[in-house]
Amino acid sequence: MSDLLAFSGARIFDGNDWHDDAVLLVEFGYVSGIVSRDAVPAHAEHIALDGGMLVPGFVDLQVNGGGGVLFNNAPTLESIRTICSAHAQFGTTALLPTLITDTAAINDLAIAAGIAADAERVPGFIGLHLEGPHLALARKGTHDPALIRPMDDADLARLTAAAKALPTLLCTVAAETVPPDRIAALAAAGAIVSIGHSDASYDQAIAAFDAGASMATHLFNAMSQMGNREPGVVGAVLARPEVTAGMIADGIHVHPASMGAALRAKRGPGRIFLVTDAMSQTGTDLTSFELNGRTITRAHGALRLADGTLAGADLDMIDAVNFMIDTIGLEPDEAFRMASLYPAQAIGMAETLGHLGPAAAASFVHLSDDRRVRSTWIAGEKVWSGSN
């Protein structure tokens, strides 16, 4: 096989512009250019695609599981492999396995597994998301209230060490339970701090952002809402231009009208990006599974506890993209950016992820004209195809 691959036969979206009748050049796993057919070097190995489009691989910052595996239930290297592989079939080429609120021992195992996955260069793995346990009981969602607790010195030491050992560490905390000095310490250590599962006031949320938090976890869900006299966490996120926010685009977690209003209100450079909040069911026909001893049931496009509480989402990235296009009415270009470029920017990895510009990782998705995943490539290697 040649070190230079030339992909032709599909429209190419580089994250900003579309290229027709063009060729994507990939060398040693990185994009070396998008050129006309007559500019392809003679020694390139040609890979002919039968129509459709090539778009940047999707980047998912909130993935609790996949392929029948829930990260909380099995925080291991092999679980990370399984989760990354399961999401590749839906166009995700980079993700953060996400551990929701659990014990200190399970957190230690998850961090060790993440460090091992980084050392093994597991395709698709770019770090960890620790969603809890330092959250607000008032906005616990599906998180086990018995495991939610304040952040003590040992927790802070664990997280700051993990931030230095992992390529990315995203920590979701509640603004009213983790004080600004601890948020500042986490950010100084290199962690990305996100406010979520929080009933904080607007002023408390702004103080967290001033201290170094730069993100909000699943906008609108499990957080104080915007009111006429108290803007809450939602209002703080929309008011601060630099803050980014994930959003679950399944039409169940957030009403389409609320999504549209937030997109119109949000000023950059911080953007709203797509997350799946997927659980172990992704890529399987599972109808139920266990989390912290509680049964989660999959039905009618949602995952719920017995009392009806939403417990993650029955969602994959290509369905989220298509929801934004078909239901919200976004242009495909912007929906693709919400699934790729914007999350890459949110974690400081936009030099190599989320686009197909020169020197970017050659991680992309071949979609049909009706936006179905036909194949997925990570660093120039095919990791999934419809013929698998």
Protein Blocks (a to p, Z undefined) as FASTA:
>chain_A
ZZbdcdehiacdehlaccehiacddeehiafbdcdfklgcfkbccdddeehjdddddddf
bdfbgehiafklmccfklmmmmmmmmmmnopabdcdddddddfklmmmmmmmmmmmmmno
pghiabdcdedjbdcfklnmjacfklgccddfklmmmmmmmmmmpmbdcddddfklmcfk
lmmmmmmnopacddehiabdfklmmmmmmnopabdehehiapacddfklnbjmlmmmmmm
kbccddddehlmpcfklmmmmmmmpccfbdcdddekiafknopabfbdceehiacddeeh
iacdfkopaghjaddfklmmmmmmmmnopafklmmmmmmmmmmmmnopammgoiacehia
cddddddfkopafbdceehiafbdfkZZ
